Amino acid sequence: MDMEFNALLHNNTWSLTPAKPGMNIVECKWVYRTKCKADGTVERYKARLVAKGFNQIAGFVASKTDVSLFYYTSGDSRIYPLVYVDDIIMMGNDTALLTTLLGRLSVAFKIRDLGTPTFFLGIETISVDGGLLSQRRYMDDILTRAGMVDCKSLSTPATITKVASPSTDPYENPTQYRRLAGALQYLTITRPDLSYAVNRICQFMHAPTDEHWDMLKWVLRYVKGTLTYGLRLTASPSSDVHAYSDSDWAGCPIDRKFTSGYVVFLGTNLVSWVSRKQRTVARSSTEAEYKGPTDVAAEVTWAMSLLLELGLHSSTPATLWCDNLGVTYMCANPVFHARTKHVEIDYHFVRDKVTTGEFTFNFVSTKDQLADIFTKPLVSACFASLRDKLNVVASPPSA
């Protein structure tokens, strides 16, 4: 506590201001945490003084970006600091410049150089086959909390078999369900293959039933069988952006809303993915499929803008792939048809990107549609094939 408090004073974190009548005072409290290494051993004990944000007046809550990426340049050299609260990863192509920048930061702030990143925000970096981002210890922790350390493993995170008579009995411990579902959400940071299944179980957090609990346990049994899996990142010869989008029209048997998903690649590396149940009911399969390209177009636009700002954007237009011919024709044909007037706004957004040459829109066969894994449960062979193409692979036994 003394070290934390002295650090706050040293960095001039606050200035003392007298309270005024009627002012809502946000109090503070100490939060204690044990910071562990990747192998689970204790690295150090931490104390943090935090504000009780829940005491703020409604309507006056500040928004922020949790993770920030910026860069520092000098000539042709670049340094990219990735910042999350008080944790920073420094990346760059000039060791001397990196050392200089760290020296400047140490003058203004009290920092510790931990060397090459191995464990960051619960994500372990394994230096094999290019690089592997793994949450092995986090997965073990989830299984321990669920009491399923010794459970039988499964080959897919969701069953394709429909239940004849779904259970409507409320699950006896909804708090446990919500905690585990929330924990699985964080796991999708390095496990995109879990996105669809986790998205589905999170739709019932308000009132889970026994059937939903069985669905959650199915996901955990898949996690049990894939503890060594993580997201592979490798040096890519290309910096071109390409993306796949897909939708499952009227896929939800309850309200007939559709699930859409997309994946975005930078060269050979997967950098963004989403599995999302939409809020509206699509009147046609074309409308459902067209929502996917609209969402991925917005994501790709942001990604290309970031790459351009960082000086990493190639001049090649981004390539979007979809397995619906109707959607492909809509992007290439400026003529509106009566059946597509209700999707006009989304149409204009994607169409403008294609017209200006920022995107190219192509058809891909269903068997090569990588985003299929984000919209529906699949048989194990198809699921494993798509998982491999998303660069979700197991680490070697020696790692």
N, C-alpha and C positions, 0 to 999 in steps of 0.2 A: 504493500500500500504506500509506503514511504517513497519507494522508487517511482511509482506511477504519479504520485502527487507532486514530487519534485520535478518530474519531467514536464508536467502540465505548467508548473510555474516557470520553468526554464524556457519553454516555448511561447510564453505569453498567450496561453490558450484563451483566456478571458480577461475582461476588465470589470472591476467591482462597480456595480451601479446601484444606488439607493432605491429601495422599493417605493412605489407611489401608491396612493389609495386606489383601491379597485383593481390593482394589477394582479393578474393570475400568475402566481409563482409556480414555476415548474421545478420541483425538488429533484434531488439527485440520490443515487444509491450506489453502493459498491457491488460489482459483479465479479465473482471469483471463478477462474477456469484453469483446468490443468491442460497444458499444451503438450501433445504427444508427438512422437516421431512416427514415421510410416510403419515401423514394426510394433507400435503400441507402447513403447517405453516412454517414460516421462522425460520431456525436454526441459520444461520449467513450469513454475506456477505463476499465473498471471492475475493481476487485480486491475479492474477498470472502473473508473468513475463515469457513470452514465446518467443522463437526464431521464426522468420519468415522463416520456413523451405522451403517455396515455392521459396525462393531466392537461394537455393542451386544449384550448377552446376549439370546438368544432368549426371548421371553415378557415382555420389559420395554420394548416399543416404544410410545411415546406416539402417540396419534392426534390429528389436527387437521383443521380445515376450511381448505382452501386459500384460498377467497375468502370474505370476511365483509362483510355489509352491515348497517349500523346507522344510527340517525338521531338528530339533535339538534334539539330543538324550543324555540321561544320564542314564546308566544302562538299565532298561527295560522301562523307561519313554520316551515319545516322544512328541514333540511339532511341529505342522505344521503351519507355517505362509503362508498365501495366500496374495500375494502382487500385487497391481495394482497402479502404479505410487507412490503416497504418502498415499494410503489407504491400511491398513493391517488388516486381520482377523487372530487371533491367536487361534489355536485349539490344544488340547492335553488331555492326560489322567492323568496329574499330576499338580494340582493347584499350589503347592509350586514351582515347576520348571518353570511354566508359569510366576508366579510373579517375580521370579529371572531373567528370560530372559527379561521381560519388564523393570525391573530395570536397567539392563545392557544397553538396547537400549536407555533408557532415559538419560543415562550419555553421550552417543555419539551423540544423536539426540534430538531435541525438539519434543516430542510426547505428545498426549493426549489419555488417556484411556477412551473410551466411553462406556465401559461395554459390556454386552451381545449384539451381533449384532442384530439390528432390521431393519436397512435400509442401504443397501450397493450397490453402483453403480445403484441406481434406483430400486433395488430388495428388496422387503419387506419380512422379515422372520416372519411367523405366527406360533406360537407354539401350534398347534392343530394337533391331529392325527399323532403324530410323529414330523412333521414339514412340512410347506408349503411355497414354494417360489412363491411370487406373485408380479406382476407388475400392480396392480390395478390403481394406480395413473397415471402411464405411459399410460395405455389404455385410461383412461379418457382424458388425454392430447391429444392423437392422435385423438380421436373422436371430441374434441373441435376444433382442427386445421382443421379438415375436414368438420366442420359444420354439424356433424351427431350425436350430443349428444342425440337428441330425435328421432333417426331413428328407424324403425321397425327391430326387431332382426330376425335372421335366425338360423337354427339348424346345418348347415354345412358351411364351409368356401369356398366351390366351388360347382358349379352346375354340375350335370352329364348330363344335357340337352345340346345338340350341337346346336349352332346357325345356322339356315338355310342359312342366308345371312349375314356373318360377316361384320360389319361396317369397312370401310377403311378411314372414315373421321378423320383427325388428331384431337386429343383432344386439346381444346383451351388453356389449361394451363398445358403444360408438366412439368413445374417446380414443380407445386403442386403435380403432379403424382409422380415425382421422390422423393420428400421429404417424402411423405406418405409411398411409397414403402420402402424407406430406413428405416423409423421409424418402420415399421412392421418387418423388418429383425431383429432388436434388440429385439423385442418382442418374437421371437422364442427361446430366451434363456431359458424362463420358459414355453413356449407354443409349444411343438413339434407338436401338432395337427395342427398348422398353417403352418408347414414347406412346404408342397407340394403347397398349394395355394399361399404362399408368393414367393416361388421359381418361380412359373409360371408367376406372375405379374411382377417380376423383369426382366424377359426375354425381356420385351418390353419397358424398360425405355428410350431407345434411341429415339424412335418415337411412343409414345402411341397413340392409337386411342380411339374413343368413346366407342368401345366395351371393350377395356382394362380398361377404367375408370369404366365401369359397373362391371367388374370382381373385381377391387379393392374395390369398394363400397360393393360388396357382402361379401368380407372378413371383412370389417369394421362392417357390420350388424351382422356377426357372432360374432365378438369381443364384440359388444354391448350386445348380449345375454349371454355372458360367462365372464362377468367382474369379477366375484368372483372366477374364475378358476385359478389354479396354479399347479406347479409341486410338488407332494408329495414325501418326503424323510423320510424313517423310518429306525430304527435300524434293520439290516438284520442278521439273524443267519448264513448266508453263505457269503463268499467272492468269490465264483465262478463266472467266467465270461461266459456269454452266449449272443449270438447275432442272429438277424434275418436279412436276406437280401432278396430283391425282386426287380424285374425290369418289366417295362411295355413296351414290345417290340413294336417298331414303333408307340409309343403312340402319338407323335406330328403330327397332320394332315398337318402341314406346310412343314416340312423337313423330317419327318419319323424317327427322332432320338428318342432314348428311354430315359426314366426317370428311374433312379435307386435310391434305398433308403435302409437305414439300421438303426437298433437300437441296442445298446449295453447296457447290464444290468450288474451291479456288485451286485450279490445277487439278491435282489428284487427291487433294485433301478435303474432307467434309468439314465445313465451317458453320453451317446453320441448318436447322431442321425444326419442323413443327408438325404436330398432330393435333387437330382442333375440331371439335364439334361445332358446327355453325349454328347461329341463332335463329335462322329462318328455314322454312321448308321450300325446297327448290321445286319449281313447277315442271322441270324437264331435266333429263340427264345432262343436256348441253349446258343449262344454267348452273347445275351443280359442278360440272367439270370446269366451267369458266371462272367460278369463284376461286379455284385453286391457282390458276395463272395470275389472277389479280393480286392475291396475297403474296405469291412468290415474286411478282414483279415489283411490289413495294419493298420487299426484303432485299432483292437484288439491287434496286436503285440505291438503297441506303448503303449496301456493301460496296458498290462501285464508287459512291461518293466518298466513303471512308478511305478506300484504296487510293483514290485520286489525291486526297488530301495528304496521305502518307507517302505519295510518290511511288506507289506500287502498282498502279492501274495500267494495264496494257491497252493498246488502242483497239483491240479486237472487241466487237460487240458481244454482249452476254448472250448465251444460247439457252433458250427455254424449251423443254421437252414435255409433250403431253400425249396421252394415248387415245384422245378423242378427236376424230376427224372433223366433227362439227365445229369444235373450238378452234382447231387449226385453220379451217376455212374462214371462220369469222375474223381471225387476226390478219388474214391475207386479203380478204374481200371487203371493200369499203361499203358494200351494199347491205342495208339493214333488211331483215326479214321480219314479218309480223310476229313470229313466235319468239323473237329475241328483243323486242322493244323494252321489256321489263328489266333487262340487264344492261341498259344503254350506258349508264354512268361507268360501270366497270369496263364495258366494251371500249369506251373512249380512252380510258386510262391505259390499257394494254395496247390498243391500236396506235395511240400516239407514240408509244415507245418503239413500236415496230416501224412506224412511218419515218421517224427521225433516224433510224438505223442504230439506236441504242441497244435494241434487242433483236435477235432472230428467233422465230418461233417455228419449231419443227415437230413432226409427228414421230412417235416412238411406239413400237408394238407393245402390247400389254405384258408380254413375257420379259421385256427389257425395262419395264417401268419400275425404277428404284423406289419411287414414293409409294408403291403399293403396300409396303410394310407399315406405313403410317395411317392407313385408312381402314384396315380390316384384319381379322385373324387369318392366318395362313397355315397350310400344312407344313410339317417340319422341314421337308426337303426344300420347298420354295422359300421358307423363312430363312433357313441357314444360308441359302445361296445369296439372297438379298442382304443379309447381315454381313457376309463377307465383302460384298461390293460397297458397303458403307464403311469399310475399314474397321469394323468391330471384330477384333481378333484376340486370340488367347496369347498370353505371354509365354515364352519358352520356359520349361521346367527349371532351368538354371537361374532364371530371374527371380 
